[in-house]
Structures are given as structure tokens and as C-alpha cells.
Amino acid sequence: MAGEYRFIGKNIPRKNAGEIVSGAARYINDIKMTNLLHGKVLRSPYPHAIIKRVDKGKALALPGVHAVLTHEDVPDWKGGTPRVVRVLDRRVRFVGDAVALVAAETEAIAEEALRLPGR
């Protein structure tokens, strides 16, 4: 029965075996990406609230901040399973629900933008 199958029961050499044993193979950790932005999420301290306004001015004025997004800036992005809840909504439903998203050049700058007053 083993003679009937093309691959089952046969030795098949790996095409990249030479690269692996010589150390030439590239893995995901070997790839260095540049010019990436770091994202952080401003989370709600309240279990239930309606967002009246978010003042993004001070965060956007911070050097290194490229974008601040609130429910007013994004399309009707859905999340969850099934996808029925907006990712950024005017209403926060639990402590830790997303209020705003910040994109900055470094993680420290993004965190600083989240700490700025004006919310």
C-alpha cells in the first residue's frame, strides 16, 4: 500500500535545509523594521459614561505625535465576536474601554500624550 502514495512513507528533503544548518535562513526576529509608529490607547476610568468631548490639541502639539483618533475621527470600526461593538464609540461601557488612540514616534511620547490634561 505504501507504493500507492506519492508522499506518505517517503523521505522528502527540505528545500531550505542548507540555509537552516548554515545559519543563512532568515526568521521573523531577524527582520529590522524602521520608521514605525508606536500606538497607545487611552482607556476609560469609568464603568459607564458618554464622552462629551476630547481635546486633542495638546497631544497633537507634542513633538513626535503623528495622530490622535477619537470616535469622531474613525469610521464605524467594529470589534468583538461577533463584530457588533464599535472600537471607538461615544459611549464607554466598562472600565478600560477605549476612548482615544495615539500614534507617536516612540512609546514614551505616546504615553506622555495620553497623560496630558485637556480631556
OpenMM code with the backbone's topology and positions (N, CA, C; nanometers):
from openmm import Vec3, app, unit

residues = "MET ALA GLY GLU TYR ARG PHE ILE GLY LYS ASN ILE PRO ARG LYS ASN ALA GLY GLU ILE VAL SER GLY ALA ALA ARG TYR ILE ASN ASP ILE LYS MET THR ASN LEU LEU HIS GLY LYS VAL LEU ARG SER PRO TYR PRO HIS ALA ILE ILE LYS ARG VAL ASP LYS GLY LYS ALA LEU ALA LEU PRO GLY VAL HIS ALA VAL LEU THR HIS GLU ASP VAL PRO ASP TRP LYS GLY GLY THR PRO ARG VAL VAL ARG VAL LEU ASP ARG ARG VAL ARG PHE VAL GLY ASP ALA VAL ALA LEU VAL ALA ALA GLU THR GLU ALA ILE ALA GLU GLU ALA LEU ARG LEU PRO GLY ARG".split()
positions = [
    Vec3(0.0820, -0.1192, 0.0000),
    Vec3(0.0000, 0.0000, 0.0000),
    Vec3(0.0868, 0.1262, 0.0000),
    Vec3(0.2086, 0.1200, 0.0582),
    Vec3(0.2962, 0.2355, 0.0628),
    Vec3(0.3406, 0.2778, -0.0767),
    Vec3(0.3440, 0.1868, -0.1713),
    Vec3(0.3843, 0.2200, -0.3067),
    Vec3(0.2800, 0.2997, -0.3819),
    Vec3(0.1568, 0.3085, -0.3311),
    Vec3(0.0496, 0.3793, -0.4000),
    Vec3(0.0521, 0.5297, -0.3757),
    Vec3(0.1201, 0.5727, -0.2672),
    Vec3(0.1167, 0.7131, -0.2303),
    Vec3(0.2400, 0.7866, -0.2814),
    Vec3(0.2194, 0.9128, -0.3135),
    Vec3(0.3270, 0.9939, -0.3676),
    Vec3(0.4223, 1.0438, -0.2575),
    Vec3(0.3673, 1.0823, -0.1409),
    Vec3(0.4480, 1.1417, -0.0351),
    Vec3(0.4471, 1.0608, 0.0945),
    Vec3(0.3397, 0.9897, 0.1243),
    Vec3(0.3292, 0.9162, 0.2503),
    Vec3(0.4288, 0.8018, 0.2509),
    Vec3(0.5060, 0.7951, 0.3602),
    Vec3(0.6050, 0.6903, 0.3758),
    Vec3(0.7335, 0.7141, 0.2987),
    Vec3(0.7520, 0.8306, 0.2424),
    Vec3(0.8715, 0.8621, 0.1631),
    Vec3(0.9550, 0.9679, 0.2349),
    Vec3(1.0839, 0.9641, 0.2177),
    Vec3(1.1720, 1.0690, 0.2663),
    Vec3(1.1725, 1.1826, 0.1649),
    Vec3(1.1358, 1.2997, 0.2123),
    Vec3(1.1322, 1.4177, 0.1254),
    Vec3(1.2279, 1.5201, 0.1846),
    Vec3(1.3362, 1.5530, 0.1177),
    Vec3(1.4313, 1.6503, 0.1734),
    Vec3(1.3712, 1.7906, 0.1755),
    Vec3(1.4050, 1.8656, 0.2816),
    Vec3(1.3589, 2.0038, 0.2917),
    Vec3(1.4348, 2.0901, 0.1920),
    Vec3(1.3652, 2.1801, 0.1277),
    Vec3(1.4287, 2.2662, 0.0289),
    Vec3(1.5207, 2.3699, 0.0939),
    Vec3(1.4925, 2.4057, 0.2187),
    Vec3(1.5735, 2.5075, 0.2850),
    Vec3(1.6657, 2.4482, 0.3907),
    Vec3(1.6917, 2.3195, 0.3876),
    Vec3(1.7756, 2.2545, 0.4884),
    Vec3(1.9155, 2.3141, 0.4914),
    Vec3(1.9737, 2.3414, 0.3772),
    Vec3(2.1074, 2.4001, 0.3723),
    Vec3(2.1126, 2.5366, 0.4378),
    Vec3(2.0117, 2.6187, 0.4129),
    Vec3(2.0064, 2.7511, 0.4744),
    Vec3(1.9926, 2.7413, 0.6252),
    Vec3(1.9132, 2.6467, 0.6715),
    Vec3(1.8907, 2.6330, 0.8150),
    Vec3(2.0180, 2.5892, 0.8865),
    Vec3(2.0830, 2.4863, 0.8389),
    Vec3(2.2016, 2.4347, 0.9084),
    Vec3(2.3222, 2.5271, 0.8952),
    Vec3(2.3263, 2.6087, 0.7916),
    Vec3(2.4389, 2.7012, 0.7757),
    Vec3(2.4153, 2.8336, 0.8479),
    Vec3(2.2936, 2.8562, 0.8963),
    Vec3(2.2622, 2.9809, 0.9656),
    Vec3(2.2235, 3.0928, 0.8732),
    Vec3(2.2034, 3.0651, 0.7465),
    Vec3(2.1693, 3.1691, 0.6492),
    Vec3(2.0189, 3.1961, 0.6426),
    Vec3(1.9394, 3.1076, 0.6999),
    Vec3(1.7938, 3.1255, 0.6936),
    Vec3(1.7529, 3.2485, 0.7733),
    Vec3(1.6566, 3.3248, 0.7206),
    Vec3(1.6064, 3.4438, 0.7896),
    Vec3(1.4754, 3.4100, 0.8584),
    Vec3(1.4653, 3.4538, 0.9835),
    Vec3(1.3448, 3.4344, 1.0625),
    Vec3(1.2825, 3.5707, 1.0913),
    Vec3(1.1624, 3.5705, 1.1455),
    Vec3(1.0903, 3.6957, 1.1695),
    Vec3(1.1678, 3.7880, 1.2640),
    Vec3(1.2390, 3.7324, 1.3609),
    Vec3(1.3165, 3.8152, 1.4538),
    Vec3(1.4405, 3.8757, 1.3890),
    Vec3(1.4802, 3.8265, 1.2731),
    Vec3(1.5956, 3.8806, 1.2020),
    Vec3(1.5598, 4.0067, 1.1227),
    Vec3(1.4339, 4.0317, 1.1029),
    Vec3(1.3895, 4.1451, 1.0220),
    Vec3(1.3831, 4.2698, 1.1098),
    Vec3(1.4521, 4.3729, 1.0716),
    Vec3(1.4521, 4.5004, 1.1432),
    Vec3(1.3687, 4.6004, 1.0641),
    Vec3(1.2611, 4.6446, 1.1231),
    Vec3(1.1736, 4.7413, 1.0568),
    Vec3(1.2061, 4.8808, 1.1074),
    Vec3(1.2006, 4.9772, 1.0178),
    Vec3(1.2316, 5.1150, 1.0539),
    Vec3(1.1114, 5.2038, 1.0253),
    Vec3(1.1144, 5.3220, 1.0836),
    Vec3(1.0116, 5.4242, 1.0619),
    Vec3(0.8716, 5.3770, 1.1013),
    Vec3(0.8630, 5.2991, 1.2088),
    Vec3(0.7334, 5.2546, 1.2577),
    Vec3(0.6842, 5.3495, 1.3666),
    Vec3(0.5542, 5.3587, 1.3824),
    Vec3(0.4952, 5.4386, 1.4888),
    Vec3(0.4498, 5.3466, 1.6014),
    Vec3(0.4495, 5.4002, 1.7218),
    Vec3(0.4028, 5.3266, 1.8384),
    Vec3(0.2619, 5.3740, 1.8712),
    Vec3(0.1732, 5.2807, 1.8976),
    Vec3(0.0352, 5.3142, 1.9292),
    Vec3(0.0029, 5.2857, 2.0738),
    Vec3(-0.0775, 5.3734, 2.1328),
    Vec3(-0.1254, 5.3565, 2.2698),
    Vec3(-0.2742, 5.3895, 2.2730),
    Vec3(-0.3425, 5.3324, 2.3708),
    Vec3(-0.4867, 5.3507, 2.3840),
    Vec3(-0.5165, 5.4220, 2.5145),
    Vec3(-0.5939, 5.5298, 2.5063),
    Vec3(-0.6460, 5.5958, 2.6260),
    Vec3(-0.7694, 5.5182, 2.6685),
    Vec3(-0.7689, 5.4695, 2.7919),
    Vec3(-0.8778, 5.3849, 2.8393),
    Vec3(-0.9615, 5.4587, 2.9427),
    Vec3(-1.0882, 5.4244, 2.9483),
    Vec3(-1.1830, 5.4899, 3.0370),
    Vec3(-1.1646, 5.4457, 3.1816),
    Vec3(-1.1658, 5.5414, 3.2764),
    Vec3(-1.1649, 5.5041, 3.4179),
    Vec3(-1.3069, 5.4805, 3.4712),
    Vec3(-1.4070, 5.5005, 3.3871),
    Vec3(-1.5478, 5.4919, 3.4300),
    Vec3(-1.6156, 5.3676, 3.3741),
    Vec3(-1.7059, 5.3084, 3.4526),
    Vec3(-1.7748, 5.1886, 3.4051),
    Vec3(-1.8850, 5.2190, 3.3032),
    Vec3(-1.9368, 5.3412, 3.3039),
    Vec3(-2.0399, 5.3777, 3.2063),
    Vec3(-2.0381, 5.5287, 3.1932),
    Vec3(-2.0208, 5.5787, 3.0725),
    Vec3(-2.0161, 5.7231, 3.0516),
    Vec3(-2.0404, 5.7542, 2.9049),
    Vec3(-2.0795, 5.8783, 2.8820),
    Vec3(-2.0921, 5.9297, 2.7455),
    Vec3(-1.9851, 6.0375, 2.7297),
    Vec3(-1.9049, 6.0262, 2.6241),
    Vec3(-1.7960, 6.1213, 2.6002),
    Vec3(-1.8553, 6.2463, 2.5378),
    Vec3(-1.8409, 6.3590, 2.6076),
    Vec3(-1.8917, 6.4856, 2.5552),
    Vec3(-1.7924, 6.5463, 2.4567),
    Vec3(-1.6632, 6.5454, 2.4941),
    Vec3(-1.5614, 6.5951, 2.4025),
    Vec3(-1.4258, 6.5456, 2.4480),
    Vec3(-1.3325, 6.5377, 2.3534),
    Vec3(-1.1935, 6.5053, 2.3815),
    Vec3(-1.1100, 6.6141, 2.3165),
    Vec3(-1.0347, 6.6884, 2.3984),
    Vec3(-0.9487, 6.7943, 2.3471),
    Vec3(-0.8157, 6.7324, 2.3060),
    Vec3(-0.7924, 6.7244, 2.1767),
    Vec3(-0.6721, 6.6609, 2.1234),
    Vec3(-0.5594, 6.7604, 2.0995),
    Vec3(-0.5826, 6.8880, 2.1198),
    Vec3(-0.4874, 6.9926, 2.0849),
    Vec3(-0.3507, 6.9777, 2.1478),
    Vec3(-0.3451, 6.9568, 2.2804),
    Vec3(-0.2153, 6.9463, 2.3484),
    Vec3(-0.1411, 6.8206, 2.3060),
    Vec3(-0.2129, 6.7122, 2.2876),
    Vec3(-0.1476, 6.5872, 2.2462),
    Vec3(-0.0922, 6.6000, 2.1048),
    Vec3(-0.1680, 6.6612, 2.0146),
    Vec3(-0.1211, 6.6785, 1.8772),
    Vec3(-0.0047, 6.7768, 1.8683),
    Vec3(0.0021, 6.8730, 1.9634),
    Vec3(0.1106, 6.9716, 1.9637),
    Vec3(0.2407, 6.9130, 2.0179),
    Vec3(0.2339, 6.7998, 2.0847),
    Vec3(0.3529, 6.7362, 2.1405),
    Vec3(0.4415, 6.6861, 2.0266),
    Vec3(0.5712, 6.7249, 2.0250),
    Vec3(0.6592, 6.6779, 1.9172),
    Vec3(0.6697, 6.5253, 1.9169),
    Vec3(0.6555, 6.4672, 1.8001),
    Vec3(0.6639, 6.3218, 1.7862),
    Vec3(0.5294, 6.2525, 1.7754),
    Vec3(0.4217, 6.3242, 1.8061),
    Vec3(0.2876, 6.2662, 1.7942),
    Vec3(0.2393, 6.2867, 1.6512),
    Vec3(0.1981, 6.1792, 1.5861),
    Vec3(0.1528, 6.1870, 1.4470),
    Vec3(0.0010, 6.1868, 1.4342),
    Vec3(-0.0693, 6.1244, 1.5280),
    Vec3(-0.2156, 6.1192, 1.5168),
    Vec3(-0.2777, 6.0910, 1.6521),
    Vec3(-0.3954, 6.1492, 1.6723),
    Vec3(-0.4807, 6.1190, 1.7871),
    Vec3(-0.6194, 6.0957, 1.7300),
    Vec3(-0.6739, 5.9789, 1.7533),
    Vec3(-0.8050, 5.9432, 1.6983),
    Vec3(-0.9062, 5.9232, 1.8098),
    Vec3(-1.0271, 5.9760, 1.7887),
    Vec3(-1.1391, 5.9540, 1.8796),
    Vec3(-1.2551, 5.8981, 1.7987),
    Vec3(-1.3699, 5.8810, 1.8642),
    Vec3(-1.4863, 5.8272, 1.7936),
    Vec3(-1.5308, 5.9175, 1.6789),
    Vec3(-1.4957, 6.0451, 1.6843),
    Vec3(-1.5340, 6.1385, 1.5781),
    Vec3(-1.4482, 6.1214, 1.4526),
    Vec3(-1.3296, 6.0624, 1.4682),
    Vec3(-1.2331, 6.0560, 1.3578),
    Vec3(-1.2342, 5.9258, 1.2800),
    Vec3(-1.2895, 5.8215, 1.3353),
    Vec3(-1.2790, 5.6900, 1.2729),
    Vec3(-1.4117, 5.6495, 1.2099),
    Vec3(-1.4058, 5.5656, 1.1092),
    Vec3(-1.5311, 5.5135, 1.0534),
    Vec3(-1.5941, 5.4163, 1.1525),
    Vec3(-1.6947, 5.3507, 1.1123),
    Vec3(-1.7699, 5.2620, 1.2005),
    Vec3(-1.6957, 5.1293, 1.2176),
    Vec3(-1.5729, 5.1363, 1.2772),
    Vec3(-1.4933, 5.0161, 1.3003),
    Vec3(-1.5617, 4.9307, 1.4045),
    Vec3(-1.5771, 4.8024, 1.3772),
    Vec3(-1.6425, 4.7107, 1.4715),
    Vec3(-1.5406, 4.6131, 1.5275),
    Vec3(-1.5640, 4.5681, 1.6498),
    Vec3(-1.4773, 4.4701, 1.7134),
    Vec3(-1.5601, 4.3712, 1.7928),
    Vec3(-1.4936, 4.2726, 1.8496),
    Vec3(-1.5624, 4.1714, 1.9281),
    Vec3(-1.6054, 4.0547, 1.8410),
    Vec3(-1.6657, 3.9569, 1.9063),
    Vec3(-1.7174, 3.8412, 1.8344),
    Vec3(-1.8601, 3.8184, 1.8769),
    Vec3(-1.9577, 3.8345, 1.7919),
    Vec3(-1.9487, 3.8861, 1.6553),
    Vec3(-1.9162, 4.0354, 1.6559),
    Vec3(-1.8741, 4.0867, 1.5430),
    Vec3(-1.8311, 4.2262, 1.5334),
    Vec3(-1.9522, 4.3200, 1.5356),
    Vec3(-1.9914, 4.3572, 1.6570),
    Vec3(-2.1082, 4.4428, 1.6723),
    Vec3(-2.0789, 4.5687, 1.7530),
    Vec3(-1.9668, 4.5735, 1.8244),
    Vec3(-1.9349, 4.6876, 1.9093),
    Vec3(-1.8299, 4.7730, 1.8397),
    Vec3(-1.8537, 4.9033, 1.8355),
    Vec3(-1.7571, 4.9943, 1.7745),
    Vec3(-1.6279, 4.9962, 1.8538),
    Vec3(-1.5146, 5.0045, 1.7857),
    Vec3(-1.3846, 5.0093, 1.8525),
    Vec3(-1.3727, 5.1388, 1.9325),
    Vec3(-1.4086, 5.2506, 1.8726),
    Vec3(-1.4149, 5.3792, 1.9418),
    Vec3(-1.5575, 5.4293, 1.9310),
    Vec3(-1.6204, 5.4481, 2.0454),
    Vec3(-1.7607, 5.4892, 2.0466),
    Vec3(-1.7757, 5.6091, 2.1385),
    Vec3(-1.8851, 5.6813, 2.1210),
    Vec3(-1.9158, 5.7949, 2.2073),
    Vec3(-1.9483, 5.7471, 2.3486),
    Vec3(-1.9942, 5.6254, 2.3597),
    Vec3(-2.0317, 5.5682, 2.4891),
    Vec3(-1.9262, 5.4666, 2.5319),
    Vec3(-1.8775, 5.4799, 2.6569),
    Vec3(-1.7900, 5.3776, 2.7127),
    Vec3(-1.8750, 5.2887, 2.8020),
    Vec3(-1.8518, 5.1589, 2.7941),
    Vec3(-1.9401, 5.0625, 2.8593),
    Vec3(-1.8773, 4.9927, 2.9792),
    Vec3(-1.7460, 5.0061, 2.9968),
    Vec3(-1.6790, 4.9405, 3.1092),
    Vec3(-1.5472, 5.0107, 3.1374),
    Vec3(-1.4938, 4.9911, 3.2569),
    Vec3(-1.3628, 5.0451, 3.2910),
    Vec3(-1.2605, 4.9802, 3.1988),
    Vec3(-1.1833, 5.0619, 3.1299),
    Vec3(-1.0839, 5.0100, 3.0360),
    Vec3(-1.1296, 5.0139, 2.8916),
    Vec3(-1.2517, 5.0564, 2.8657),
    Vec3(-1.2988, 5.0686, 2.7270),
    Vec3(-1.2180, 5.1781, 2.6571),
    Vec3(-1.1927, 5.1625, 2.5286),
    Vec3(-1.1100, 5.2571, 2.4526),
    Vec3(-1.1810, 5.3896, 2.4335),
    Vec3(-1.1082, 5.4990, 2.4585),
    Vec3(-1.1599, 5.6346, 2.4395),
    Vec3(-1.0899, 5.7016, 2.3217),
    Vec3(-0.9568, 5.6864, 2.3127),
    Vec3(-0.8798, 5.7504, 2.2058),
    Vec3(-0.7572, 5.6650, 2.1742),
    Vec3(-0.7050, 5.6839, 2.0523),
    Vec3(-0.5848, 5.6144, 2.0076),
    Vec3(-0.4790, 5.7189, 1.9735),
    Vec3(-0.3541, 5.6911, 2.0139),
    Vec3(-0.2433, 5.7838, 1.9865),
    Vec3(-0.1356, 5.7093, 1.9093),
    Vec3(-0.0833, 5.7722, 1.8045),
    Vec3(0.0297, 5.7182, 1.7283),
    Vec3(0.1448, 5.8177, 1.7389),
    Vec3(0.2611, 5.7689, 1.7875),
    Vec3(0.3761, 5.8571, 1.8079),
    Vec3(0.5047, 5.7853, 1.7677),
    Vec3(0.6134, 5.8632, 1.7596),
    Vec3(0.7421, 5.8088, 1.7160),
    Vec3(0.8026, 5.7122, 1.8171),
    Vec3(0.7774, 5.7351, 1.9464),
    Vec3(0.8276, 5.6439, 2.0492),
    Vec3(0.7145, 5.6096, 2.1450),
    Vec3(0.7335, 5.5003, 2.2176),
    Vec3(0.6325, 5.4592, 2.3150),
    Vec3(0.6209, 5.5619, 2.4274),
    Vec3(0.7319, 5.6202, 2.4678),
    Vec3(0.7316, 5.7199, 2.5746),
    Vec3(0.6536, 5.8452, 2.5345),
    Vec3(0.6694, 5.8889, 2.4112),
    Vec3(0.5957, 6.0063, 2.3634),
    Vec3(0.4463, 5.9757, 2.3597),
    Vec3(0.4087, 5.8556, 2.3155),
    Vec3(0.2676, 5.8173, 2.3111),
    Vec3(0.2081, 5.8151, 2.4513),
    Vec3(0.2825, 5.7620, 2.5481),
    Vec3(0.2337, 5.7595, 2.6859),
    Vec3(0.2214, 5.9002, 2.7426),
    Vec3(0.3171, 5.9868, 2.7107),
    Vec3(0.3108, 6.1258, 2.7562),
    Vec3(0.1882, 6.1957, 2.6984),
    Vec3(0.1575, 6.1703, 2.5716),
    Vec3(0.0395, 6.2319, 2.5101),
    Vec3(-0.0884, 6.1862, 2.5800),
    Vec3(-0.0918, 6.0639, 2.6270),
    Vec3(-0.2112, 6.0149, 2.6992),
    Vec3(-0.2252, 6.0817, 2.8359),
    Vec3(-0.1144, 6.1226, 2.8958),
    Vec3(-0.1176, 6.1831, 3.0306),
    Vec3(-0.1493, 6.3324, 3.0281),
    Vec3(-0.1438, 6.3947, 2.9113),
    Vec3(-0.1662, 6.5404, 2.9049),
    Vec3(-0.3082, 6.5757, 2.9461),
    Vec3(-0.3231, 6.6872, 3.0183),
    Vec3(-0.4587, 6.7309, 3.0569),
    Vec3(-0.5350, 6.7819, 2.9369),
    Vec3(-0.6609, 6.8026, 2.9537),
    Vec3(-0.7431, 6.8562, 2.8455),
    Vec3(-0.8501, 6.7612, 2.8017),
    Vec3(-0.8695, 6.6566, 2.8775),
    Vec3(-0.9735, 6.5606, 2.8397),
    Vec3(-1.1054, 6.6050, 2.8950),
] * unit.nanometer
topology = app.Topology()
chain = topology.addChain("A")
for resn in residues:
    res = topology.addResidue(resn, chain)
    for name in ("N", "CA", "C"):
        topology.addAtom(name, app.Element.getBySymbol(name[0]), res)
